[in-house]
Amino acid sequence: MLAITLRESRSASHNGWSACLHDRGEFMLSRHYEITHIVDRVGGGDSFAGGLIYGLNALGNHRDALEFAVAASCLKHSIPGDFKSLPRAEVEQLSEGRRFGESPEVAESHKSHVRHPHSLSALSSTYNVTL
């Protein structure tokens, strides 16, 4: 298995962020995020690796593990320092494309009004992330 983060550096405080994973059977590309107002890039790769390890052990498949890992590393960009524990529920919400506090049903209704599901607006005022 091989997993790689894909950073698109637009400026020091604005990056595109995604990842890919090859599991010898399938090549997967994650959801793409636009991270604006980056607080700290330190720990982004480590949080991806930790999220992937967690996802491979706790989630149902490699696709879900990849999405969880890239969401965790995306959120880490909004936290100063090289270590911070992220609440699992917040990482899951982001990996599922939901705004914080939004139910899956409401998230689905938003997607139907948007041309491309990855262009949803910022998820919360806490995290400066756009899907």
C-alpha positions in Angstrom: 0.0 0.0 0.0 1.2 3.5 -0.9 -0.4 6.8 0.3 0.8 10.3 -0.6 -0.5 13.8 0.3 -0.8 16.2 -2.6 -0.2 19.9 -1.7 -0.9 22.7 -4.2 0.9 25.7 -2.7 -0.9 28.9 -3.9 0.7 31.0 -1.1 2.1 30.5 2.4 -1.4 30.7 3.8 -3.5 29.1 1.0 -3.0 25.6 -0.2 -5.0 23.0 -2.1 -4.9 19.7 -0.2 -5.8 16.1 -1.2 -4.2 12.7 -1.1 -4.0 9.5 -3.1 -3.7 5.8 -2.1 -2.9 2.7 -4.1 -3.7 -0.6 -2.4 -2.4 -3.0 -5.2 -6.0 -3.3 -6.4 -7.2 0.2 -6.9 -5.9 3.7 -7.2 -7.9 6.2 -5.1 -7.9 10.0 -5.1 -9.4 11.8 -2.1 -11.7 14.7 -2.0 -9.9 18.0 -2.7 -9.8 20.8 -0.1 -8.9 24.5 -0.4 -7.3 25.5 2.9 -7.2 29.3 3.4 -5.7 31.2 6.2 -3.3 28.4 7.2 -2.2 28.7 10.8 0.6 26.1 10.8 1.7 23.4 8.2 3.8 21.6 10.8 2.2 18.2 11.6 0.1 18.0 8.4 1.9 14.9 7.2 2.0 13.3 10.6 -1.7 13.8 11.1 -2.3 12.3 7.7 -0.3 9.2 8.6 -2.0 9.0 12.0 -5.4 9.4 10.4 -4.6 6.7 7.8 -3.4 4.2 10.4 -6.5 4.9 12.5 -8.8 4.6 9.4 -7.2 1.4 8.2 -7.8 -0.2 11.6 -11.2 1.3 12.5 -13.1 2.1 9.3 -14.7 -0.3 6.8 -12.5 0.2 3.8 -9.5 1.9 2.2 -11.5 4.7 0.6 -13.0 5.7 4.0 -9.5 5.5 5.6 -8.1 7.8 2.9 -10.9 10.3 3.3 -10.6 10.3 7.1 -6.8 10.8 6.9 -6.9 13.7 4.4 -9.7 15.4 6.5 -7.6 15.0 9.7 -4.5 16.5 8.0 -6.6 19.3 6.5 -8.0 20.3 9.9 -4.5 20.2 11.4 -3.5 23.1 9.2 -5.8 25.3 11.4 -4.1 24.4 14.6 -0.7 25.8 15.8 2.1 23.5 16.9 3.1 20.0 16.0 0.7 18.1 18.2 -3.0 18.3 18.7 -5.7 15.7 19.1 -8.7 16.3 16.8 -12.1 15.1 17.8 -13.1 12.1 15.7 -16.6 13.5 15.1 -15.2 16.7 13.5 -12.8 14.8 11.2 -15.7 12.5 10.2 -18.0 15.5 9.4 -15.3 17.0 7.2 -14.5 13.7 5.5 -18.2 13.3 4.7 -18.5 16.8 3.3 -20.7 18.1 6.1 -20.6 21.5 7.8 -20.0 21.2 11.6 -23.2 20.4 13.4 -25.0 19.5 10.2 -26.8 16.2 9.8 -26.0 13.9 6.8 -29.5 14.6 5.4 -29.0 18.3 5.4 -25.6 17.9 3.8 -27.1 15.8 1.0 -29.7 18.6 0.4 -26.9 21.1 0.0 -25.1 18.9 -2.5 -28.2 18.8 -4.7 -28.1 22.6 -5.0 -24.4 22.8 -5.9 -23.1 22.0 -9.4 -20.1 20.2 -8.1 -20.2 18.7 -4.6 -16.5 19.6 -3.9 -17.3 23.4 -4.2 -19.3 23.7 -0.9 -18.4 26.8 1.0 -16.5 27.0 4.2 -17.4 24.4 6.9 -17.2 26.7 9.9 -15.6 29.8 11.2 -13.2 27.7 13.2 -11.7 25.9 10.2 -10.9 27.9 7.1 -11.5 25.0 4.7 -13.5 24.8 1.5 -14.5 21.5 -0.1 
